[in-house]
Amino acid sequence: MNAHSHSGVNVLAGYWVVIPAYNEAATIRDVASRALRQIAQVIVVDDGSTDGMAEALVGLPVAVLRNPTNCGKAASLWRGFQQALAAGASGVVTLDGDGQHAPEDIPRLLAEAAFYPDHVIIGARRRDRRRAAFWRYVANRVADFWISWAAGYLLADSQSGFRVYPASLLSNVKIKHGKVRSFVFESEILIEATRSGHRSLAVPIEALRCPGARPSYFRPVLDIARITCMVGWKLISRGMYPIGLYRSLFGQTSGLSSECHGVAEVAPARFAQPTPLSYGTRSQVEEHGEALRQRMKCG
């Protein structure tokens, strides 16, 4: 089998990449170019940028959808999802346009999607790297707690935007996606996915910061407050879901690729020497990890 096959079928062919972006002129071309090397179908949703971001993509074979005004990340993701589904996508890979996610990791996430086609695959940043921005790390941990409670099992890095969504979920989920839901949306979809039978699986990745990238749009206090309110209503609707709290604290986890648990404990050294990626066995996916890690430098 070749590098993108599973049981003789091209796994990557059915997936589309969706990159929501707002004022990412400094990084978007590099991110989109590298994504194209992994998957031929790439959509960039320009969320009303004012820095000439669309011009930075001229000449690249990507589909650019432009929002007339800044509508928020949730609306941009939703628009990209609908475009990909209309084109017949079997799943969608999402990553941010600021360079914090390495497109070279897409095959690792899709390798897990090949084994678990109905799961949401999350590229979970290692905790030691997430701690570099202390208050954002604290906010993310608070979000992890609430979302895990509502989902009924421990979720790793619930705020990561690097994910694989199956079309079976995106075709049926109904979630508000207005501007004020920008960061709430990505939390709520994990809860709704679980309620509809789509669990999540975490794949450890590095958290990157590229030169020239703008500061994060995530506002720890306001966005966590909105996420907490959303989760609170969901818990109230289920009588506070005590079994979900118990399972998130002491029971089930979301799962980690290669049957390891707790993303913080997964060190890069656990990967073997690089060999060409095959989706035929789990060990081959692990062996490819070191090669991908070496390619995860910006640019």
C-alpha positions in Angstrom: 0.0 0.0 0.0 1.2 3.6 -0.6 1.6 6.3 2.0 -2.1 7.3 1.9 -3.8 4.0 1.7 -5.9 1.8 4.0 -6.9 -1.6 2.7 -6.1 -0.4 -0.7 -8.3 2.7 -0.5 -6.9 6.2 -0.7 -7.8 7.5 2.8 -6.9 11.2 2.1 -8.9 11.5 -1.1 -12.2 12.0 0.7 -11.1 14.6 3.2 -11.0 18.4 2.8 -9.0 20.9 4.8 -10.9 23.9 6.2 -8.8 26.8 7.5 -10.8 29.7 9.1 -8.7 32.8 9.1 -8.9 36.5 10.0 -6.1 38.9 9.3 -3.5 36.1 8.9 -1.6 37.6 5.9 1.7 36.9 7.5 1.2 33.2 7.8 -1.7 32.0 5.7 0.2 31.3 2.5 2.7 29.1 4.3 0.0 27.2 6.2 -2.1 26.7 3.0 0.8 25.6 0.9 1.9 23.0 3.4 -1.7 21.8 3.8 -1.9 21.3 0.0 1.1 19.0 0.2 -1.0 16.7 2.4 -4.5 17.0 0.9 -5.4 18.5 -2.5 -8.7 19.9 -1.4 -8.1 23.0 0.8 -10.7 25.7 1.7 -9.6 29.0 3.3 -12.5 31.0 4.8 -11.4 34.7 4.9 -13.5 36.1 7.8 -13.6 39.7 6.6 -9.9 40.3 6.8 -8.6 43.8 6.4 -4.8 43.1 6.0 -4.9 41.8 2.4 -4.9 38.2 3.4 -6.8 37.0 0.3 -4.1 38.5 -1.9 -1.5 36.4 0.0 -3.2 33.3 -1.4 -3.1 34.3 -5.1 -1.7 31.6 -7.3 -2.4 28.7 -4.8 -5.0 26.1 -5.9 -7.2 26.7 -2.8 -10.8 27.6 -2.6 -11.1 31.0 -0.9 -14.5 31.9 0.7 -14.8 35.5 1.8 -17.1 36.7 4.5 -18.2 40.3 3.7 -17.6 41.2 7.4 -16.0 39.6 10.4 -18.5 36.9 11.3 -16.4 34.9 13.9 -14.6 31.6 13.8 -17.8 29.5 14.3 -19.5 31.0 11.3 -16.4 30.6 9.2 -16.0 26.9 10.2 -19.7 26.3 9.5 -19.4 27.8 6.0 -16.3 25.8 5.3 -18.0 22.6 6.5 -21.0 23.2 4.2 -18.8 23.8 1.2 -16.8 20.6 1.8 -19.9 18.5 2.5 -21.5 19.8 -0.7 -18.4 18.7 -2.6 -18.8 15.1 -1.2 -16.2 15.2 1.6 -16.1 12.1 3.8 -14.6 14.2 6.6 -13.0 17.6 7.3 -9.7 18.5 8.8 -9.6 21.9 10.5 -6.5 23.9 11.5 -5.8 27.5 12.4 -4.2 29.9 9.9 -1.7 31.4 12.4 0.9 28.7 12.0 0.4 27.1 15.4 -0.5 23.7 13.8 1.8 21.8 11.6 0.0 20.6 8.4 2.6 17.9 8.2 0.7 16.3 11.1 -2.5 15.8 9.1 -1.5 12.2 8.0 -1.1 11.3 11.7 -4.6 12.5 12.6 -6.1 10.8 9.5 -4.3 7.6 10.3 -6.4 7.5 13.5 -9.5 8.6 11.5 -9.0 5.5 9.3 -9.2 3.3 12.3 -12.0 5.3 14.0 -14.0 6.8 11.1 -16.8 8.0 13.3 -14.6 9.7 15.9 -13.6 13.3 16.2 -9.8 13.3 16.2 -8.2 16.1 18.2 -4.6 17.2 17.8 -3.9 17.6 21.5 -1.0 20.0 22.4 1.5 18.7 25.0 0.9 20.3 28.3 4.4 21.5 28.8 4.1 23.5 25.6 0.6 24.8 26.5 2.0 26.1 29.8 4.1 28.7 27.9 1.1 31.0 27.9 0.1 30.6 31.6 -3.3 32.2 31.7 -4.4 30.6 28.4 -3.2 27.3 29.8 -5.3 27.8 33.0 -8.3 28.8 30.9 -7.9 25.8 28.7 -7.7 23.5 31.7 -10.9 25.0 33.1 -12.6 24.5 29.8 -11.4 20.9 29.7 -13.0 20.2 33.1 -16.4 21.6 32.1 -16.5 20.0 28.7 -15.4 16.7 29.9 -18.1 16.7 32.6 -20.8 17.4 30.0 -19.4 14.9 27.5 -19.1 12.2 30.2 -15.4 11.4 29.9 -12.0 13.1 30.0 -11.3 15.1 26.9 -7.7 16.1 26.1 -7.1 19.7 24.9 -10.7 20.6 24.2 -9.7 24.0 22.9 -7.4 22.7 20.1 -8.6 23.8 16.7 -6.6 21.1 14.9 -9.2 18.3 14.4 -10.8 15.8 12.0 -14.5 15.8 11.9 -16.4 12.9 10.2 -19.1 13.9 7.6 -21.6 11.7 9.5 -21.4 14.2 12.4 -21.2 17.4 10.4 -24.2 16.4 8.3 -26.5 16.0 11.3 -25.2 18.3 14.1 -27.2 21.5 14.7 -25.3 24.1 16.7 -25.6 27.9 16.9 -22.7 29.5 15.1 -23.1 33.3 15.4 -20.2 35.6 16.1 -20.5 35.4 19.9 -20.3 31.6 19.6 -16.8 31.8 18.0 -14.9 29.7 20.6 -18.1 28.2 22.2 -18.8 26.4 19.0 -15.7 24.2 19.0 -16.5 23.2 22.6 -20.2 22.5 22.1 -19.6 20.4 19.0 -17.5 17.9 21.2 -20.4 17.6 23.6 -23.0 17.2 20.9 -20.8 14.7 19.1 -20.7 12.5 22.2 -24.4 12.7 22.6 -24.9 11.5 19.0 -22.5 8.6 19.4 -19.3 10.2 18.1 -16.5 9.9 20.7 -13.2 11.7 20.4 -9.6 10.5 20.2 -6.5 12.6 21.0 -3.3 12.5 19.0 -0.4 14.3 20.6 1.1 17.3 18.7 3.5 20.1 19.3 2.2 23.7 19.9 4.1 26.0 17.6 4.5 29.8 17.4 5.7 31.2 14.1 7.5 34.5 13.7 5.1 37.2 12.6 2.0 35.4 13.8 -0.5 37.7 15.5 -1.7 37.3 19.1 -4.4 34.8 19.8 -8.0 36.0 19.5 -8.9 33.7 22.4 -9.9 35.8 25.4 -9.4 33.7 28.5 -12.0 35.4 30.8 -14.8 36.2 28.3 -14.6 33.1 26.2 -14.3 30.7 29.1 -17.3 32.4 30.7 -19.3 31.8 27.6 -18.1 28.2 27.4 -19.0 27.7 31.0 -22.5 29.1 30.5 -23.1 26.9 27.5 -22.0 23.8 29.4 -24.0 24.9 32.5 -27.2 24.9 30.5 -26.4 21.5 29.0 -25.7 20.1 32.5 -28.9 21.5 33.9 -30.9 19.9 31.1 -29.6 16.6 32.2 -30.0 17.1 36.0 -26.4 18.1 36.3 -25.3 14.7 34.9 -23.5 13.4 38.0 -22.4 10.2 36.2 -20.7 12.4 33.6 -18.8 14.2 36.3 -17.7 10.9 37.9 -16.6 9.4 34.6 -14.7 12.6 33.6 -12.8 12.5 37.0 -12.3 8.8 37.7 -13.5 6.8 34.7 -13.4 6.8 31.0 -11.0 9.0 29.0 -11.4 10.2 25.4 -8.6 7.9 24.4 -5.2 8.6 23.0 -3.7 7.3 19.9 -1.5 4.2 20.2 -3.5 3.3 23.4 -1.7 5.7 25.6 -3.6 8.0 28.0 -2.8 11.5 29.3 -1.3 13.6 26.6 1.1 15.2 29.0 2.9 11.9 29.5 3.5 11.2 25.8 7.1 12.3 25.0 8.4 12.6 21.4 11.1 10.0 22.2 8.4 7.3 22.3 8.3 7.2 18.5 10.5 4.8 16.6 12.8 5.8 13.7 10.9 7.1 10.7 9.6 4.9 8.0 7.0 5.6 5.2 3.5 6.0 6.7 1.1 3.1 6.1 -2.3 3.0 7.6 -2.2 -0.8 7.7 -1.1 -1.1 11.3 -0.9 1.1 14.4 2.9 0.5 14.8 3.5 2.0 11.4 1.7 5.1 12.4 3.9 5.4 15.5 7.0 4.9 13.5 6.2 7.8 11.2 5.8 10.2 14.2 9.5 11.1 14.6 9.7 12.0 10.9 6.8 14.3 11.2 8.1 15.9 14.3 11.3 16.8 12.6 9.2 18.5 9.8 7.2 20.6 12.3 9.3 23.7 12.2 7.6 26.8 10.8 8.3 27.6 7.1 
